[in-house]
Amino acid sequence: MKGFYKSRYINYQGENKYHATTQMEPISARLMLFCLDEPERKSIFKINVETDIKYQVLSNMPEESVSYLGNDTKLITFMETPKMST
């Protein structure tokens, strides 16, 4: 598995559930987005995710805002990260 992919798990009630995930190791991360592994080239990230309202979205930063767009979709904006290696 590499890049950004769909993954399945079984919850505590024995139901199949799905989520999108990535290993985000250096080679896999480059398949998802442009990034460099150089410590002196640190970046700040601000992530926005548009998704169906029934899904929970997690990031490495807290949510800044959630906007409901209609048609059962929402836009989640996460707080800006500190400088970090991509």
C-alpha positions, -999 to +999 in steps of 0.1 A: +000+000+000+012+035-008-001+070-012-036+079-002-060+049+000-092+035+014-089+012+044-114-010+062-117-018+099-143-036+121-158-015+149-166-028+184-201-038+171-186-060+144-195-037+116-173-030+086-162+007+085-141+025+060-117+055+061-092+072+039-056+070+052-020+073+042+013+061+056+028+095+049+063+081+050+086+101+027+082+081-005+044+076+001+039+113+010+054+124-023+027+104-041+000+126-024+016+160-024+048+178-033+072+176-003+108+177+006+126+158+034+152+185+041+151+198+077+160+233+067+130+235+043+102+235+069+067+246+060+035+257+076+004+237+066-033+248+066-056+220+057-092+222+044-113+191+039-147+190+021-166+159+030-200+143+036-214+155+069-216+120+082-178+116+082-154+125+110-122+141+098-090+142+119-058+161+114-027+168+134-042+202+144-075+212+160-105+223+139-106+260+133-141+261+117-168+239+101-190+253+074-221+235+062-222+237+024-256+221+017-263+188-001-251+171+031-215+183+028-193+203+051-159+221+048-136+216+078-107+241+082-079+231+106-056+255+125-022+263+109+006+240+119+039+251+134+068+250+110+075+213+103+094+192+077+071+182+049 
